[in-house]
């Protein structure tokens, strides 16, 4: 049976609370997706990418980010992809080992 992953829901850098003041929880695929967003943010690579004009350097930094994300043992290696939709919008896709695909976007 798949392991259960539980996390607190973070929205706009703060805990998200229900109407009773209790923190909302995420589990499994949603928890992994949130962890990926936080990893990307904490790496600082997206800030560097936004300021770059050289497409080769952007691709190098995106590959570094893919490698960081692929270190997550809950993801199937080789399935992480990052595509740039425009200057400040990136789509990240990956397959989890137990919970199916993850699709998320990062807006800088």
C-alpha positions as a Markdown table, in Angstrom:
| # | Residue | x | y | z |
|---|---|---|---|---|
| 1 | Unk | 0.0 | 0.0 | 0.0 |
| 2 | Unk | 1.2 | 3.5 | -0.8 |
| 3 | Unk | 2.6 | 5.6 | 2.1 |
| 4 | Unk | 0.4 | 8.5 | 3.2 |
| 5 | Unk | 2.0 | 12.0 | 2.9 |
| 6 | Unk | 0.3 | 14.8 | 4.9 |
| 7 | Unk | 1.2 | 18.4 | 4.9 |
| 8 | Unk | -0.3 | 21.8 | 6.0 |
| 9 | Unk | -1.8 | 23.8 | 3.2 |
| 10 | Unk | 0.2 | 27.0 | 2.7 |
| 11 | Unk | -1.4 | 29.9 | 0.8 |
| 12 | Unk | 0.4 | 33.2 | 0.2 |
| 13 | Unk | 3.2 | 32.2 | 2.7 |
| 14 | Unk | 0.8 | 31.5 | 5.5 |
| 15 | Unk | -1.2 | 28.6 | 6.9 |
| 16 | Unk | -4.7 | 28.2 | 5.4 |
| 17 | Unk | -7.3 | 27.8 | 8.0 |
| 18 | Unk | -10.8 | 26.4 | 7.8 |
| 19 | Unk | -13.9 | 28.3 | 9.2 |
| 20 | Unk | -13.1 | 26.8 | 12.7 |
| 21 | Unk | -9.6 | 28.2 | 12.7 |
| 22 | Unk | -8.0 | 24.8 | 12.2 |
| 23 | Unk | -5.2 | 24.4 | 9.6 |
| 24 | Unk | -6.2 | 22.7 | 6.3 |
| 25 | Unk | -4.3 | 19.6 | 5.3 |
| 26 | Unk | -3.0 | 18.3 | 2.0 |
| 27 | Unk | -2.1 | 14.7 | 1.4 |
| 28 | Unk | -0.4 | 12.5 | -1.1 |
| 29 | Unk | -0.1 | 14.0 | -4.6 |
| 30 | Unk | -1.1 | 17.6 | -3.4 |
| 31 | Unk | 1.4 | 17.4 | -0.6 |
| 32 | Unk | 4.2 | 16.4 | -3.0 |
| 33 | Unk | 3.2 | 19.2 | -5.4 |
| 34 | Unk | 3.4 | 21.7 | -2.6 |
| 35 | Unk | 6.8 | 20.4 | -1.6 |
| 36 | Unk | 8.0 | 20.8 | -5.1 |
| 37 | Unk | 6.8 | 24.5 | -5.2 |
| 38 | Unk | 8.7 | 25.1 | -1.9 |
| 39 | Unk | 11.8 | 23.4 | -3.2 |
| 40 | Unk | 11.8 | 25.6 | -6.3 |
| 41 | Unk | 11.3 | 28.7 | -4.3 |
| 42 | Unk | 13.9 | 27.9 | -1.7 |
| 43 | Unk | 16.5 | 27.0 | -4.4 |
| 44 | Unk | 16.5 | 30.6 | -5.7 |
| 45 | Unk | 17.1 | 29.4 | -9.2 |
| 46 | Unk | 13.9 | 30.9 | -10.6 |
| 47 | Unk | 14.9 | 34.4 | -9.5 |
| 48 | Unk | 18.2 | 33.9 | -11.4 |
| 49 | Unk | 16.4 | 32.5 | -14.4 |
| 50 | Unk | 14.0 | 35.5 | -14.6 |
| 51 | Unk | 17.0 | 37.9 | -14.8 |
| 52 | Unk | 18.8 | 36.0 | -17.5 |
| 53 | Unk | 18.7 | 36.9 | -21.2 |
| 54 | Unk | 20.9 | 34.1 | -22.5 |
| 55 | Unk | 18.7 | 31.2 | -23.5 |
| 56 | Unk | 21.5 | 28.7 | -23.0 |
| 57 | Unk | 22.1 | 29.8 | -19.4 |
| 58 | Unk | 18.3 | 29.6 | -18.8 |
| 59 | Unk | 18.3 | 26.0 | -20.0 |
| 60 | Unk | 21.3 | 25.2 | -17.8 |
| 61 | Unk | 19.5 | 26.6 | -14.7 |
| 62 | Unk | 16.3 | 24.8 | -15.6 |
| 63 | Unk | 18.2 | 21.5 | -15.9 |
| 64 | Unk | 19.7 | 22.2 | -12.4 |
| 65 | Unk | 16.2 | 22.7 | -11.1 |
| 66 | Unk | 15.0 | 19.5 | -12.7 |
| 67 | Unk | 17.8 | 17.6 | -11.0 |
| 68 | Unk | 16.9 | 19.1 | -7.7 |
| 69 | Unk | 13.3 | 18.1 | -8.1 |
| 70 | Unk | 14.2 | 14.6 | -9.2 |
| 71 | Unk | 16.0 | 14.0 | -5.9 |
| 72 | Unk | 12.6 | 13.6 | -4.3 |
| 73 | Unk | 12.2 | 9.8 | -3.8 |
| 74 | Unk | 8.4 | 10.1 | -4.2 |
| 75 | Unk | 8.9 | 10.9 | -7.9 |
| 76 | Unk | 9.8 | 8.6 | -10.8 |
| 77 | Unk | 13.3 | 9.6 | -12.0 |
| 78 | Unk | 13.3 | 11.0 | -15.5 |
| 79 | Unk | 9.7 | 12.2 | -15.5 |
| 80 | Unk | 10.3 | 15.7 | -14.3 |
| 81 | Unk | 9.9 | 18.4 | -17.0 |
| 82 | Unk | 9.9 | 22.2 | -16.8 |
| 83 | Unk | 8.6 | 24.2 | -19.7 |
| 84 | Unk | 8.6 | 28.0 | -19.9 |
| 85 | Unk | 5.2 | 29.4 | -21.0 |
| 86 | Unk | 6.4 | 33.0 | -20.9 |
| 87 | Unk | 8.9 | 35.2 | -19.1 |
| 88 | Unk | 7.4 | 34.6 | -15.7 |
| 89 | Unk | 5.4 | 31.4 | -16.0 |
| 90 | Unk | 6.7 | 27.9 | -15.9 |
| 91 | Unk | 4.9 | 24.5 | -15.9 |
| 92 | Unk | 6.3 | 21.6 | -14.0 |
| 93 | Unk | 5.2 | 18.1 | -14.6 |
| 94 | Unk | 6.3 | 14.8 | -13.0 |
| 95 | Unk | 5.0 | 11.4 | -12.2 |
| 96 | Unk | 4.9 | 10.2 | -8.6 |
| 97 | Unk | 5.7 | 6.6 | -7.6 |
| 98 | Unk | 2.3 | 6.0 | -6.0 |
| 99 | Unk | -0.1 | 8.8 | -6.8 |
| 100 | Unk | 0.0 | 9.5 | -10.5 |
| 101 | Unk | 1.1 | 12.6 | -12.4 |
| 102 | Unk | 1.6 | 16.1 | -10.9 |
| 103 | Unk | 1.1 | 19.2 | -13.0 |
| 104 | Unk | 1.7 | 22.6 | -11.4 |
| 105 | Unk | 2.7 | 26.1 | -12.5 |
| 106 | Unk | 5.2 | 28.5 | -11.0 |
| 107 | Unk | 4.4 | 32.2 | -11.6 |
| 108 | Unk | 7.3 | 34.5 | -10.6 |
